[in-house]
Amino acid sequence: MSLVSNKKAEILSIWWMLVLTIIGLGIVLGVLIYSGSGIDIRKIESQTLSDKILFCLSDNGNLNVKVLQDNFDIYSECGLNKDIFDSSGKYYFNIKIYDSTKKLVKEISAGNPSFNKDCAIEQEITADKYPKCSEISEQPNYNNEAVSLIILAGVNQKEKKESFS
């Protein structure tokens, strides 16, 4: 009886090791797939940046009156991190404000200035190394007159997460 019992135990232990190996491989494979997935959120970040700037400059369809002042500080008004735009080279925004006659009234930009052309190129072709950009155009009122507000934001930040605000 002990010979039959030993064979059953031997077969059972082989199956047990096989099951444990399959479970272990499944866990390792799951971790590798999760950590190795290169999720590109640059487009979402650029949309978030342009939305944040828009909400700062326009309130209930009206242009923030401080925007057109000479001493307007976009960083403090909109809660943006000046160091990220000045030193990282991975973020960019450009704001253009036109009056009702389509004359440029004010332009504010910060970050990597080459993104302005890179964003135009990125719209034409698929380029993995180029920044992902988003553009918002709004028509807020200023002194009972419609003005054009165009915000272009670009992000080329792939590695570690840096907050632009």
C-alpha positions as CSV (number, residue, x, y, z in Angstrom):
1,M,0.0,0.0,0.0
2,S,2.9,2.3,0.7
3,L,4.2,1.9,-2.8
4,V,0.9,3.0,-4.3
5,S,0.7,5.9,-1.9
6,N,4.2,7.0,-2.8
7,K,3.4,7.0,-6.5
8,K,0.2,9.1,-5.9
9,A,2.2,11.5,-3.8
10,E,4.8,11.8,-6.5
11,I,2.3,12.4,-9.2
12,L,0.4,14.9,-7.0
13,S,3.6,16.8,-6.2
14,I,4.5,17.0,-9.9
15,W,1.1,18.5,-10.7
16,W,1.4,20.8,-7.7
17,M,4.7,22.1,-8.9
18,L,3.3,22.6,-12.4
19,V,0.3,24.6,-11.0
20,L,2.6,26.8,-8.9
21,T,4.9,27.4,-11.9
22,I,2.0,28.5,-14.1
23,I,0.7,30.8,-11.3
24,G,4.1,32.3,-10.8
25,L,4.7,32.8,-14.5
26,G,1.2,34.5,-14.7
27,I,2.1,36.9,-11.9
28,V,5.5,37.7,-13.4
29,L,4.0,38.2,-16.8
30,G,1.2,40.5,-15.4
31,V,3.8,42.7,-13.6
32,L,5.9,43.0,-16.7
33,I,3.0,43.9,-18.9
34,Y,1.8,46.5,-16.4
35,S,5.1,48.1,-15.7
36,G,6.3,48.0,-19.3
37,S,3.3,49.6,-20.9
38,G,4.5,52.9,-22.2
39,I,1.3,55.0,-21.9
40,D,1.8,58.3,-23.7
41,I,-0.2,61.0,-21.9
42,R,1.5,64.0,-23.5
43,K,-1.7,64.9,-25.5
44,I,-3.8,64.8,-22.3
45,E,-1.3,66.9,-20.5
46,S,-1.2,69.5,-23.2
47,Q,-5.1,69.6,-23.2
48,T,-5.0,70.0,-19.4
49,L,-2.5,72.8,-19.6
50,S,-4.4,74.7,-22.3
51,D,-7.7,74.2,-20.3
52,K,-6.0,75.5,-17.1
53,I,-4.8,78.6,-18.9
54,L,-8.2,79.2,-20.5
55,F,-10.1,78.9,-17.2
56,C,-7.6,81.4,-15.7
57,L,-7.9,83.9,-18.5
58,S,-11.6,83.7,-19.2
59,D,-14.3,83.7,-16.5
60,N,-18.0,83.1,-17.5
61,G,-17.3,84.2,-21.0
62,N,-15.5,87.4,-20.0
63,L,-11.7,88.0,-20.4
64,N,-9.9,88.5,-17.2
65,V,-9.2,92.3,-17.0
66,K,-5.7,91.7,-15.6
67,V,-4.5,89.9,-18.7
68,L,-4.1,93.0,-20.8
69,Q,-2.1,94.9,-18.1
70,D,1.6,95.2,-18.6
71,N,2.5,93.7,-15.3
72,F,0.4,90.6,-15.7
73,D,2.1,87.6,-14.3
74,I,0.7,84.4,-15.8
75,Y,2.5,82.1,-13.4
76,S,1.0,83.6,-10.3
77,E,-2.4,84.3,-11.8
78,C,-2.8,80.8,-13.2
79,G,-0.9,78.8,-10.6
80,L,1.8,77.6,-13.0
81,N,5.3,76.5,-12.0
82,K,7.7,79.0,-13.6
83,D,10.7,76.7,-13.1
84,I,9.2,73.9,-15.2
85,F,8.6,76.2,-18.2
86,D,12.0,78.0,-17.9
87,S,14.4,75.1,-17.3
88,S,12.9,71.7,-18.3
89,G,12.4,72.4,-22.0
90,K,9.5,69.9,-22.0
91,Y,6.5,72.3,-21.7
92,Y,5.3,75.3,-23.8
93,F,2.4,77.6,-24.1
94,N,1.5,80.5,-26.4
95,I,-1.4,82.8,-25.8
96,K,-2.6,85.3,-28.5
97,I,-5.3,87.8,-27.8
98,Y,-6.9,89.6,-30.8
99,D,-9.4,92.5,-30.7
100,S,-12.6,92.5,-32.8
101,T,-10.7,93.8,-35.8
102,K,-8.3,90.8,-35.7
103,K,-5.4,93.0,-34.6
104,L,-3.0,91.2,-32.2
105,V,-3.4,92.9,-28.8
106,K,-1.1,90.8,-26.6
107,E,1.0,87.6,-26.9
108,I,2.3,85.6,-23.9
109,S,4.5,82.6,-24.3
110,A,6.7,80.5,-22.1
111,G,8.7,77.3,-22.3
112,N,10.5,75.8,-25.3
113,P,9.9,78.2,-28.2
114,S,10.8,75.5,-30.8
115,F,7.5,73.7,-29.8
116,N,5.6,76.4,-31.8
117,K,6.9,75.0,-35.1
118,D,7.1,71.4,-33.8
119,C,3.3,71.5,-33.0
120,A,2.6,72.6,-36.6
121,I,4.7,69.7,-37.9
122,E,3.2,67.2,-35.5
123,Q,-0.3,68.0,-36.9
124,E,0.8,67.1,-40.4
125,I,2.8,63.9,-39.7
126,T,3.0,61.2,-37.1
127,A,6.2,61.9,-35.1
128,D,6.8,60.1,-31.9
129,K,9.6,62.3,-30.7
130,Y,7.8,65.6,-31.3
131,P,5.7,67.2,-28.6
132,K,2.0,66.6,-28.4
133,C,0.0,69.8,-28.7
134,S,-3.5,71.1,-28.2
135,E,-5.0,74.4,-29.3
136,I,-8.1,76.1,-27.9
137,S,-9.8,79.1,-29.4
138,E,-12.4,81.1,-27.5
139,Q,-14.3,84.3,-28.0
140,P,-14.6,85.9,-24.6
141,N,-16.0,89.5,-24.1
142,Y,-13.9,92.4,-23.0
143,N,-15.5,95.8,-22.5
144,N,-18.7,94.5,-24.3
145,E,-16.6,93.6,-27.3
146,A,-15.8,90.1,-28.5
147,V,-12.1,89.3,-28.5
148,S,-10.3,86.2,-29.8
149,L,-8.2,84.1,-27.4
150,I,-6.0,81.4,-28.9
151,I,-4.1,79.1,-26.6
152,L,-1.5,76.6,-27.9
153,A,0.0,74.2,-25.4
154,G,2.7,71.6,-26.0
155,V,4.2,68.8,-23.8
156,N,7.1,66.5,-24.6
157,Q,7.5,65.1,-21.1
158,K,7.8,61.3,-21.2
159,E,10.0,60.2,-18.3
160,K,9.2,61.1,-14.8
161,K,6.1,63.1,-13.9
162,E,6.7,66.8,-13.4
163,S,3.8,69.1,-12.5
164,F,3.4,72.3,-14.5
165,S,1.3,73.8,-11.7
